[in-house]
Amino acid sequence: MLAHGAAKARRKRADLLAVNAVGTDRGFGDVPNAVVVLDADGAEVARAHGTKQEVGEALVELIAARLTASD
């Protein structure tokens, strides 16, 4: 999963890319989730886990911090 995500981040030159494993008991529906956030070079910059709400909040905080740092 991480190798595929890193290749995609480099190919797309995404500022950030959140990748997660999905399956019967993770990633879909009302189950705990975990993501790894990669930068444009495919390097890991953060991890978040918990409910979808908690993961979403962590992603928003990461994005906000990066936007503030670039000002």
Secondary structure, DSSP 4 states (H G I P E B T S, - for coil): -HHHHHHHHHHHT-SEEEE---BTTBSSSSS-EEEEEEETTS-EEEEEEESHHHHHHHHHHHHHHHHHHT-
